[in-house]
Amino acid sequence: MQKKISSIPFAGTPEQEAKLKEVIAQHKDDPGAVMPVLQEAQGIYGYLPIEVQTMVAEGLGVPLEEVYGVSTFYSQFALSPKGKYNISVCLGTACYVKGSGDILNKLSELLGIEAEECTPDGKFSLTACRCIGACGLAPVLTVNDEVYGRLTVADVPGILEKYKDA
């Protein structure tokens, strides 16, 4: 699945930038520094927008294409911010055959975003994952650390309602 680049404007702070520059300085001469610097950068910003990737590339003296390649290859990295409530829909085999694709589509419709995007207000983000290990509860989704299983499309509006005013 192709990672999507965020349409939400980048809003990094000078404090975050100072922390990132410190991390880059610590790893500047390390071979293979891109991965650990990106891990720390995501910890600082919560995701890896192109502005952060550019700072990493320039700071380490590596091509932006290399940084982007690492950012998009590894599933641990996000190119768009996560919402206050990150909804992750399992698309593993057991969940998919029991209708998780339809659940993802309904969430997308109700939230007005696609998978790997965040609502403009920053409240919800939507992720499609491969397997969360709860196959006996298929189809499954999580909202942050809360698990919802044996779902139908009809359950989706009620789940969202629990978080709308929270």
Beta strands, then each sheet from edge to edge (+ up, - down):
strand 1: 85-90
strand 2: 117-118
strand 3: 124-129
strand 4: 141-143
strand 5: 146-148
sheet 1: 2+ 3- 1- 4+ 5-
end
